[in-house]
């Protein structure tokens, strides 16, 4: 009942016109999801009811669906029309509209916990004793160990550089090894401003860290940070206020200046953005809400 009330409140609270706020509500997907990835500003992919399903971001309607992993599909990422799906047997690649699925994992393994796509291939993160290992499918083929349990990760698209947040810290990971950048539990890479957004769960600031570990800025947040996403040159932070209401805060990725904010009924535990940064998905336990960013 609370989820339905929150869904209705989100649609009513987040602006109806460009003057109302930062985001305009587009549509709602009334279903629990196992991962959401926005392909473009028209379509998203979501793991639903064991399959990988296409979702219209302007309507919330479900289109083509495929049992990609022959299991409970979990959508991890998408890039250039390819969708990365995690099953119990490993990571699968799926091109929507391809009816020639063979069910074979691109990177097999029962211990894979996350993955990502980059222009040269894909990344697999595997559970390991006292940490995780990161491996790539291209010329960066050696597995690199990262200390601590995985909390979050993101991938730099051009090079395949991986950013991980574990309970041992935030690391930048390449084939040469893992280097400590910061402490934090959530990360989001911004390819336009070329910086990593870092925050602590329930923390009170957003940090922007250069790949070499240099701090670009730290912006104070009034409330508890629940999730962070990159909108291409801007960070969006979902916040829970003291009174348990929510707020979306937009921050300039180059300067750290707070650009604008918008009230929401509650903080969002997960957000996903489109490649253009013009579409944002707020993922709740039983619904997904799609928004258009007002620039």
C-alpha positions as CSV (number, residue, x, y, z in Angstrom):
1,X,0.0,0.0,0.0
2,X,2.8,2.4,0.8
3,X,4.5,1.7,-2.6
4,X,1.3,2.6,-4.4
5,X,0.9,5.8,-2.4
6,X,4.5,6.7,-3.1
7,X,4.0,6.0,-6.8
8,X,1.0,8.3,-7.0
9,X,2.8,11.0,-4.9
10,X,5.9,10.9,-7.1
11,X,3.8,11.4,-10.2
12,X,1.9,14.4,-8.6
13,X,4.9,15.9,-6.9
14,X,7.5,15.9,-9.6
15,X,6.7,18.7,-12.0
16,X,4.1,18.9,-14.7
17,X,5.6,21.9,-16.5
18,X,9.2,23.1,-17.1
19,X,8.6,25.8,-14.5
20,X,7.7,23.3,-11.8
21,X,11.1,21.9,-11.1
22,X,14.1,19.9,-12.3
23,X,12.3,16.8,-13.6
24,X,9.0,16.1,-15.3
25,X,7.3,12.7,-14.6
26,X,7.0,10.7,-17.8
27,X,5.7,7.2,-16.9
28,X,5.5,4.5,-14.3
29,X,6.3,0.8,-14.7
30,X,4.2,-1.0,-12.1
31,X,6.4,-4.0,-11.6
32,X,9.3,-5.1,-9.4
33,X,12.5,-5.2,-11.4
34,X,15.8,-7.0,-11.3
35,X,18.0,-4.2,-12.6
36,X,17.1,-1.3,-15.0
37,X,19.2,0.2,-17.8
38,X,18.1,3.0,-20.0
39,X,19.2,2.5,-23.6
40,X,18.2,5.9,-24.8
41,X,15.5,8.5,-24.2
42,X,12.9,6.2,-25.7
43,X,13.6,2.7,-24.4
44,X,14.8,1.0,-21.3
45,X,15.5,-2.6,-20.4
46,X,14.4,-4.2,-17.1
47,X,14.8,-7.6,-15.6
48,X,11.1,-8.7,-14.9
49,X,9.4,-12.0,-14.1
50,X,12.6,-13.9,-15.1
51,X,13.0,-12.2,-18.5
52,X,14.6,-9.1,-19.9
53,X,11.9,-6.7,-21.0
54,X,11.8,-3.6,-23.1
55,X,10.0,-0.7,-21.5
56,X,8.9,2.6,-23.1
57,X,10.1,5.5,-20.9
58,X,7.3,7.8,-22.1
59,X,4.6,5.3,-21.5
60,X,5.8,2.6,-19.0
61,X,4.5,-0.1,-21.4
62,X,6.3,-3.4,-21.8
63,X,7.4,-4.4,-25.3
64,X,9.6,-7.3,-26.4
65,X,10.8,-9.7,-23.7
66,X,13.4,-12.4,-23.9
67,X,14.6,-15.0,-21.5
68,X,18.2,-14.0,-22.1
69,X,20.0,-15.9,-19.3
70,X,17.5,-18.8,-19.2
71,X,17.1,-17.8,-15.6
72,X,16.1,-14.9,-13.4
73,X,17.5,-12.2,-15.7
74,X,19.1,-9.3,-13.9
75,X,19.8,-6.3,-16.2
76,X,23.2,-4.8,-15.3
77,X,24.1,-2.3,-18.1
78,X,23.5,-1.2,-21.7
79,X,25.7,0.4,-24.3
80,X,25.2,1.1,-28.0
81,X,22.2,-1.1,-28.3
82,X,23.7,-4.0,-26.4
83,X,22.3,-5.1,-23.0
84,X,24.3,-6.9,-20.3
85,X,22.3,-9.4,-18.4
86,X,23.4,-11.4,-15.3
87,X,22.2,-14.9,-14.7
88,X,23.3,-17.6,-12.3
89,X,25.6,-19.0,-15.0
90,X,27.3,-15.7,-15.8
91,X,27.0,-12.5,-17.9
92,X,25.1,-12.6,-21.2
93,X,25.0,-10.1,-24.1
94,X,21.7,-9.3,-25.7
95,X,20.8,-7.2,-28.7
96,X,17.1,-6.4,-28.5
97,X,15.3,-7.8,-31.6
98,X,17.8,-10.6,-31.9
99,X,15.8,-13.9,-31.9
100,X,18.9,-16.1,-32.2
101,X,19.7,-16.3,-28.4
102,X,21.6,-19.5,-27.5
103,X,21.6,-19.0,-23.8
104,X,25.4,-19.1,-23.6
105,X,27.1,-16.8,-21.2
106,X,29.7,-14.3,-22.7
107,X,31.6,-14.6,-19.4
108,X,30.6,-17.7,-17.6
109,X,30.7,-18.2,-13.8
110,X,28.5,-18.8,-10.9
111,X,30.4,-16.3,-8.7
112,X,29.8,-13.1,-10.8
113,X,28.1,-10.4,-8.8
114,X,28.1,-7.4,-11.2
115,X,29.3,-6.3,-14.6
116,X,29.5,-3.4,-17.0
117,X,30.1,-2.6,-20.7
118,X,32.7,-0.4,-22.3
119,X,33.7,0.3,-25.9
120,X,36.2,-2.5,-26.0
121,X,34.2,-5.3,-24.3
122,X,32.8,-6.1,-21.0
123,X,33.8,-6.2,-17.4
124,X,33.0,-9.0,-14.9
125,X,33.2,-8.6,-11.1
126,X,33.5,-11.9,-9.2
127,X,33.2,-12.6,-5.5
128,X,36.5,-13.8,-4.0
129,X,37.9,-14.6,-0.6
130,X,38.0,-11.3,1.4
131,X,37.1,-9.3,-1.7
132,X,36.2,-9.3,-5.4
133,X,38.2,-9.7,-8.7
134,X,37.7,-7.5,-11.8
135,X,38.4,-8.9,-15.2
136,X,38.0,-7.6,-18.8
137,X,37.3,-9.4,-22.1
138,X,39.6,-7.3,-24.3
139,X,43.4,-6.8,-24.0
140,X,43.0,-6.0,-20.3
141,X,42.5,-9.7,-19.6
142,X,44.2,-10.2,-16.2
143,X,42.0,-10.4,-13.1
144,X,42.7,-7.7,-10.5
145,X,41.9,-8.3,-6.9
146,X,40.0,-5.6,-4.9
147,X,39.7,-5.8,-1.1
148,X,36.3,-5.8,0.6
149,X,32.7,-6.7,-0.2
150,X,31.3,-4.9,-3.3
151,X,28.9,-2.1,-2.6
152,X,28.7,-0.3,-6.0
153,X,30.6,0.0,-9.3
154,X,30.8,1.9,-12.5
155,X,32.8,1.7,-15.7
156,X,34.4,4.4,-17.8
157,X,33.2,3.7,-21.3
158,X,36.2,4.6,-23.4
159,X,38.9,2.7,-21.6
160,X,37.1,0.1,-19.4
161,X,38.6,1.6,-16.2
162,X,36.4,0.4,-13.3
163,X,35.5,2.3,-10.2
164,X,34.5,0.1,-7.3
165,X,33.1,1.0,-3.9
166,X,33.7,-1.7,-1.3
167,X,33.8,-1.7,2.5
168,X,37.5,-1.1,2.1
169,X,37.1,2.1,0.1
170,X,36.6,3.5,-3.4
171,X,39.2,2.1,-5.9
172,X,40.1,2.9,-9.5
173,X,40.8,-0.5,-11.1
174,X,42.8,-1.1,-14.3
175,X,44.9,-4.0,-15.5
176,X,47.8,-2.5,-13.6
177,X,46.0,-3.0,-10.3
178,X,43.6,-1.3,-7.8
179,X,44.4,2.2,-6.3
180,X,42.6,3.7,-3.4
181,X,40.8,7.0,-4.3
182,X,38.5,7.7,-1.4
183,X,36.1,6.2,1.1
184,X,32.4,5.8,0.2
185,X,29.6,3.4,-0.6
186,X,28.3,4.7,-3.9
187,X,30.0,5.8,-7.1
188,X,28.9,7.3,-10.5
189,X,31.3,8.1,-13.3
190,X,30.6,11.3,-15.3
191,X,32.2,11.0,-18.7
192,X,31.5,14.6,-19.7
193,X,33.0,16.3,-16.6
194,X,35.5,13.4,-16.3
195,X,35.1,12.9,-12.6
196,X,33.8,10.3,-10.2
197,X,30.9,11.2,-8.0
198,X,31.3,9.6,-4.5
199,X,29.0,9.5,-1.5
200,X,28.5,7.7,1.7
201,X,25.1,6.0,2.3
202,X,23.2,8.3,4.6
203,X,26.1,10.8,4.3
204,X,25.8,14.5,4.1
205,X,28.0,15.5,1.1
206,X,28.7,14.7,-2.5
207,X,32.4,14.5,-3.5
208,X,33.8,14.7,-7.0
209,X,37.1,12.8,-7.3
210,X,39.6,13.0,-10.2
211,X,40.8,9.6,-11.6
212,X,44.2,10.3,-9.9
213,X,42.5,10.7,-6.5
214,X,42.5,14.5,-6.4
215,X,39.4,16.0,-4.9
216,X,37.7,18.4,-7.3
217,X,35.0,19.5,-4.8
218,X,32.9,18.4,-1.8
219,X,29.4,19.8,-1.7
220,X,27.4,19.7,1.5
221,X,24.0,18.0,1.3
222,X,21.2,18.8,3.8
223,X,19.9,15.4,4.6
224,X,20.9,11.8,4.1
225,X,22.2,10.7,0.7
226,X,20.3,7.7,-0.7
227,X,21.6,7.4,-4.2
228,X,23.6,9.2,-6.9
229,X,23.6,9.3,-10.7
230,X,25.4,11.1,-13.5
231,X,23.4,13.2,-16.0
232,X,26.4,14.1,-18.1
233,X,28.1,17.2,-16.6
234,X,25.8,17.2,-13.6
235,X,25.2,14.9,-10.6
236,X,21.7,14.2,-9.3
237,X,21.5,13.2,-5.6
238,X,18.5,11.7,-4.0
239,X,18.2,12.8,-0.4
240,X,16.1,11.9,2.6
241,X,15.4,14.9,4.8
242,X,15.1,14.9,8.6
243,X,11.3,14.8,8.3
244,X,11.7,11.7,6.0
245,X,10.5,13.5,2.9
246,X,12.8,13.4,-0.1
247,X,14.6,15.8,-2.4
248,X,16.4,15.5,-5.8
249,X,19.5,17.8,-5.8
250,X,21.2,18.8,-9.0
251,X,24.9,19.7,-8.8
252,X,27.3,21.0,-11.4
253,X,29.9,18.4,-12.1
254,X,32.7,20.9,-12.9
255,X,32.3,23.3,-10.0
256,X,30.2,21.6,-7.3
257,X,27.7,24.4,-7.3
258,X,24.2,23.4,-6.4
259,X,22.1,24.2,-9.4
260,X,18.6,23.4,-8.3
261,X,16.5,21.0,-6.2
262,X,13.0,19.4,-6.2
263,X,10.9,17.9,-3.5
264,X,9.9,14.2,-3.6
265,X,7.8,12.1,-1.2
266,X,10.9,10.1,-0.1
267,X,14.5,9.3,-0.9
268,X,15.2,7.0,-3.9
269,X,17.3,3.8,-3.1
270,X,18.4,3.6,-6.8
271,X,18.6,5.8,-9.8
272,X,19.6,5.2,-13.4
273,X,20.3,7.7,-16.2
274,X,20.2,7.6,-20.0
275,X,23.4,8.2,-22.0
276,X,22.2,11.7,-22.9
277,X,21.4,12.5,-19.3
278,X,17.9,13.6,-20.3
279,X,16.1,10.6,-18.8
280,X,16.2,9.5,-15.2
281,X,14.7,6.3,-13.7
282,X,13.9,6.1,-10.0
283,X,13.8,2.5,-9.0
284,X,11.6,1.5,-6.1
285,X,11.0,-2.0,-4.8
286,X,7.7,-2.5,-6.8
287,X,7.8,0.3,-9.4
288,X,10.1,2.2,-11.7
289,X,9.4,5.9,-12.4
290,X,10.8,7.6,-15.5
291,X,11.4,11.3,-15.6
292,X,12.6,13.9,-18.2
293,X,15.3,16.2,-17.0
294,X,14.5,19.9,-17.6
295,X,17.5,21.7,-18.8
